[in-house]
Amino acid sequence: MLVAGSIFLIFLGFLSFGAAFLIGDALDSYAAGFFIVAGFYLVVFILFLLFGRNVFDSFILTKFSKMFFNESTIDEVLDEPLQTEVDSQ
């Protein structure tokens, strides 16, 4: 997952540079192109801070909770049975 994330960040960096140069060439000012791309990332960041944090956190927590805390994992980790297993016997 770390490798995929790193590759995606490199891809996003090249894409951002390409978009900045393309916009800068259209406006005859490379600085303007880079400022527009930076402004886009700033807007995305602010929207993520306002709206995305709860949705993102709940998605990550749900996904990893199912992965790490399923019944077979608990049985492998614990040496003694769970209290519910002791009560049922």
N, C-alpha and C positions, 0 to 999 in steps of 0.2 A: 504494500500500500504506500509505503514511503517512497519507493522508486517511482510508482505511477504518479504520485503527487509532485515529485521533483520534475519529472518529464513534462507534466502539465504546466508547471510554473515556467519552465524554459519555453515551452510552446506559447504561453500567454505573453511572455516577455517579447519574443520575436514578433508575435501578432501585434502587440502594442507599438513596437517600433515601426513596423510596416504601416500601421494605420496612421501613426503620427507623421511619418514622412509623406504618405499619400495626401493627408489633409493639408500638411504644410506646403506641399507642392501645388495643390489646388488654390491655396490662399496666398502663394508667393511669400510665405514666411514659415520657415520650419519651427520657429519658436511658438508661433500660434498653434501649429499642429500638435506640438507636445503639450502645450497648456490645455488644449481641448481634450486630449486623451487623459491628462491628469485630472481635469475637472470631471470627466466621466467616471473615473475611478473614485473620486471624492464623493460624488452623488451616490454611487453604488455602496460605498462604505457607510454613508450616513443612513441610507435606507436599511442596510443590514443592521445597524445599531438600533434603529427605531422599531423595525418590524420583524427582522429575521432571526434574532437571537433566540426567542422562545421556540419558534418552529424548528430551528436548526438543533437546539439543545434537546428538545423532546424527541426528534427523529434519531439523533445519535444515541441518546439514553435508551430508547426502546430497542434499537437494533442491537446494541452491545449487551443490553440486559438479557435479551433472548439468547444471545450467543454464549455468554459467560455463565448464566444462572439457570441452565436447564437441569433437569433431574439427574441425568447421567453425570454431569460435571460435579454436582454436589456430592453424589455417591463416591466419586473418585477422590474428591478432596478431603472429605470427612472420614476419619477412622471409625468413629462410632455412629450408629444410626441416628437419624433425626428424631426429635421428640414425637412427631406424628407417627413414625414407624413403631416407636416403643409403645405408644398409647394403643395402637390398633392390635397389638399382639396380646 
